[in-house]
């Protein structure tokens, strides 16, 4: 175990975590809501430090990131734990690992070993660019690993990508941002009531998204349309209007929910998803449907020229010249 970042010692060997907005207060031997940080004699220790539960070369579009090195692959790792409790979690085996009392063993690596793993995997794939994605479970709950790795990777010329729920306090986020190059952030709902059902709060997530944007980091947003939770057009329109106010060029991925874990409502209605896309496209330049078959191509907002053709994870760059539209010359909001 490694002593955790961001906590304060309290009277009676209690400890208050300051990593995420839960700000959990724990006694000796206790863990907070995420279960990934434990109190030992008034200090917090990370239980997932250096742990890799998942490792893969993925299409960058799988993160999903559609406007960041499209058509390439990214070396991706995941660890254990999460500070939200979504009943429909698709990766519950690792996000809820500490609650399931499983005896499954996961390997532990130093930051230098993770860098060497990345180098070997990237060298084996000509389509893989020099970067790493922290994904699968919630990477910010493995803050110590992500913080150390991101600085080491940055110093070695790598790019760092986060796939995150964005539920983190401002100070640890601010100190991590200089090392992050791109992120996909889940905006799971647009009411405090619905976020409460998932074990979180809306306001800190909105602040995180704005912080990424203000830091000049490439961001894309994903909203999973969950049957019976956030599938009201009024709420979704408010969500989209908030993104528009921040920047209408931010790509929004509207993803289809499927029954999983403790939530067994029917999958998201496809006609409803199309209606949401139509609504969102009246406010934002780039709206994509995810978790459904078919294409999610990118078109120029000005002249509608096809810029990038996507069919599933097959990506073809067609209408771009020097990162601008080949037809009208508008600068594309895409990093190549």
C-alpha positions, 0 to 999 in steps of 0.5 A: 500500500502507498500513502494516499494523496489528499487527506487530513488527519483528524482527532482520534486517529480519524482521517478525512479524504480530500480527493473527491467531493464525498470527503469521507471521514474514516476511523481506523481500518475503515474505507470511504465510499470508493473503498479504495483508500483505507485508514491505518493509524490516522493515515489514508493508504491507496489500495489500488496503487500500481494495480492494473486490472485491465490492459489493451490496445484499443481504437481511440474511438472506443474511449470514445474520442472521435476528434483526437487522433482519429483512426489510431489506437491507444494503449489503455489500462484500468485499475480498481474502484469507483466513487459513484455507484451506478446500478447499470455499471458495465465494468462492475467486476472492477469498479465494485471490486472492493465491495464484492470481497473477491479473492481475484488477484491483480498484478501490481506495477511501478510507474516505470514498469507501466511505461515499459509496458506501454512502449512494448505495446505501442512498438507492436502496433504501427497504428498506435500513437505515443500515449496512454489512456487511463480508463475502464474503472474510474482512474481518478480513484487511483489518483496516486498511480495516474498522477505519477504515471502521467508525469513520467509519461509526459516527460517521456514524450507521451500523451495522457488521456483520461476517461472519467466520471469527473467527480473530483475536488478542485485541488487534486484536479488542478494539480493533475491537469498540466499532465493531461492532453485529452479526456472523455468525461461522463455527464451522466444526468443533468439534475441533482436528483438523478446524480444522487441516485448514482451516488454523486452530485452534478455541480462538481462534475460540471466544474470539472468539465469547465476546468478541462476546457479552461485549461485548453485540454481536448475534451469530449462528453458522453451521456448514457441514455438510461431508461427510466433515469435520465431519458426525459427530453427536457433534462437532456435539452438542459444538458445540451444547452449547458455544453453549448454555452461552454463550447458548441464544438465539444463533441457529445456522444449519446450512448445506448444503455443495455441492462447490466449489473443491478439494473434491468430496464429495457435498452434505450429506445432507438427512436428516442435516441434519434430524437435526442440526436436531432435535438442536440444537433440544433445546439451543438456542431458534433453529436454522435450515437454510441453503442448502436451499429452503423456509422458515426461520421463527422461532417463539416458544420459549415458546408456539411462536407464529409470529413471523417467516415466511421463505420463501427471502428473503421475510420477513414479520413476523407475531407481534411487538408491540413486540419481544415475542411477540403471543401470550404476551408473551415478549420476542423475541430479535430486533432490529427 
